[in-house]
Amino acid sequence: MPATFSIISLLKYEHMLIIEGEPGTRSPHAALRESVEKSTFLTFSTMSQDMIITFKGGKKVNAEFKGFTIETDQSEYAGGEGSAPEPFMLFLASIGTCAGIYVYSFCQSREIPTEGIRIVQSHFPKETGRGIGKIVLTIEVPPDFPEKYKDAVVNAANLCAVKKHIQDPPVFEVVTATTGN
């Protein structure tokens, strides 16, 4: 059974995502890591398929990729219906959930229960007040979490491919193409 995470988004002056690991079937570390590394978002060899972005009315914009539809909408404040997360909210969630699967994998490979473990992702504004200048991931562990693994679980979270792509960003190119319907 794959790891599941619940996300609570508190968006106000300081943004925060709280990700809580749910108990699941224990998987050997190698098998879980292999499945994570083979995921379409982490392995370049499987990323040749195009993601299709479509407009669904109002301010709803969907992304279709590998059989999944990722729905987005804008908040009512921004003229949308608030029926789905905003794209930027999904971007922020991808950081914490990516770190989360590595934390989950780390714990499962050592048979450390994930109950009581969660990641609190806090966002701090740039000095200009526009945009995010710092993101802090705090891995909260219960009192019985093994002391010898506290630094190692941080190292596991730092393996997140989303974070690595932010730190070493790809080149973006936006072009137009005329198609014949």
N, C-alpha and C positions, 0 to 999 in steps of 0.2 A: 504494500500500500504506500503510495507516495506521501510525502510530508504535506500537511495542510497548514495554512496560516490564516488567522483572522486579522484583518487590518482595520484599525479605528483611526480615522483621520480627524484631527482637530485643527482646523484652519482659522486662524485669527491673526494676531500680530506676530506670534511665533508659531511656525508650523511644526507639527509633531506627528509622526506615525508610530503606532505601537503595534508590534508584531508578536503574537504569542504562538509558540509551537504547540500543536495538539499532539497527544500521544498517538502513535501509529505502530505498525508492525516494525520490528527491528530488522534492519537490513545490514549485511556486512558492509563495512566502510568501502571496500573496493568496488562493489557492485553499485552502491549508491553514487559514489564519486564518478564512476564510469557513465552512469545514466545522466548525471548532471553535465559532465563534459561533452556528451554526445547530443545534448539538447540543441535545438536549432538556434538558440540565441548565443551559444557559447562556441560553436565550432564553425570555422570559416567554410569548411568543405560542404556543409549542408545549407549554407546561406545563399545558394544561387537562385532560389526561387524568389520572385518578386512579391512584395507586400503591396496589396491593392487598397488604396484609400478611396472611400466613396462618401458621398454627401447624402444624408438621409432626411433632410428637411429641418427647418429651424436652424439651430446651431449644432446639430448632431453630425458628427463625422466618425465613420467607422474605418477600422483597419482589418483587412482579411488576410490571414497568413496561415499556411499549413493546416487548413481546416478549422481554424478558430476565427471568430469575429470579435474584435475588441471594440466595444462601443464607447464613445465619448460624447459629452454634451458640455455646454457651458452652464455656469450657475445662473440662477434667475437674475442675480445682480448684473451679470454680464450679458443678459438678453436671451439666455437659454432656458430650458425647463428644469435643469438640475436633475435629469433622469439618469445620468451616468457620470462617472468621474470626469473631470477636465483632463486634457492631455498632460498638463504639467503635474497634476496629482499622480497620474500613472507613472510618469517619469520618476517622481520622488519615491513612489512605492516600489519601483523596480530596484532602487538602491538597497532599501532595507530588506526586501524579500530575497534578493540575491544573496546578501550577507546571511540572511536567515537560513537558506538551504545549506550553506556551508557550516553554519553553527549546528544545525540539525544533524548533518552528516557526521560531523566531528563527534557529537554526543552519541549518536547511534552506534558508531564504530567502536566506541569504548563502553557501550552498554550503560551510559549515563542517562537516567530518565530526563525527558524534556519538560515534564510538568514543572511549572514554576519558573521556567526560563522564558524570557522575552527580550526583545530588542526595542529600545526606545530610541527613535530617530528624531533628533532635534535640529532645527534649522535656525541659523542666525543671519540677520541681514548684513549686506555689505555696508561699509561706512557711509556710502552715498545714500543708503536707505532703499536703493532699488536692486532687487535681486537677492539671491542667497550668497553669502560670503563664506559660510562655514556650515558643514554638516557634521554632527556628532552622533555616532552610534554607540549607545550604552547597552551592553549585554548584561541584563539583570539576571542573577543566578540565585537559587535558594541557598540557605545556610549550609546545607549538606553537600553543595557542589564541591568536588575535590579541589583543594587549593592548588595542587600541582598542575592543574589544567587551565587555570584562569588566564595566563598569558597565551597558552596554546590556542584557546578558543578565540581569542582576539586575532591571532595569526590566521586562523581558519576563516574568520569573517573577512579579513583583508584579501582573501583570494577572489573575492567577488569580481566577476568579469565586467559588470556594469561600472563599478568604481574604476577599474583599470582602463575602461574606454573613456571615462571622463578625464582621467589623469593623462592619457595619451590619446587625444581625440582623433577620430577619422577626419578625412577631408570631406566637406560637404559640397555637392554640386547640384544646383537646381536648374533644370532646363525645361523647355516646352517641346512638345511633339504633337504634330497634327495627325489625327487618326481618322480613318474612314469608318463610320459606323456601319 
